[in-house]
Amino acid sequence: MKAHGATDLARLHFVRDIARLERFCHQPGQNGLALILTNEASLWNPPGPGRQRTRDHDFRIHHGRELAGTLLWAEGTYEPNTCSLRGTYPLEWDMYSEQGGTGGEFRYLAVFVGPSATEADDDTDA
């Protein structure tokens, strides 16, 4: 998938998957897992120093990042892509396989979503 240029959309859709799971996993016993498997290193590597801010900056899913709160697309100038998360999700990429050669390293990111992501909001309404 070299030079496909769709990493911004991969990030957007992965975060949206987490938000959808939060809506589904609102009762005890309901949980879900958002999973991405890729050989696109720019998804797990943080942007280099001095890089300009991109439209998907809030949606970055690199290793060591934490997703939480309201994420804005293009600093809020494109509201349809705004995404709000109830929970907090530390992101830890793991090795999946090494095939050798350029683009041969595959990693995955698994984000568990359970009822606890929404319980805090539900408790404050009481």
C-alpha positions, 0 to 999 in steps of 0.5 A: 500500500505504498503511496496510497495517501490515505493515512488521514482517512485511516486515522479518521475512520479508526477514531470513529470506530472507537466512538461507535463502540462507545455508543454500543458498549453502554451496558455491563457485559457489552464491550468491543475492540477497535483493531487496525493492522497495517504496514504503514509506519506513518500511522504508528510513528509520531510526526517528525519535529518541525512538521507543520500541523495537518488537518488530521492532527487531533486524530493521530494514532501513533504509539504513545499517544492518548485519545480523549475528548473532542477531536477536531478535523482541520482545527474545527473548520470541517465540523462533519469530521468532529469526533467526541470520545467519552473514554480515554485511550492510551495507544500502544502499537505491537509488532504483528509480523516482519516480512522483510523488505520495504514495507514488510513490517506489520503492526497492529493497534487494538483499543478495548472499549467497555462500559467503563468508557461511558459510566463516568458520564452516566454517574454525573447525570444522577 
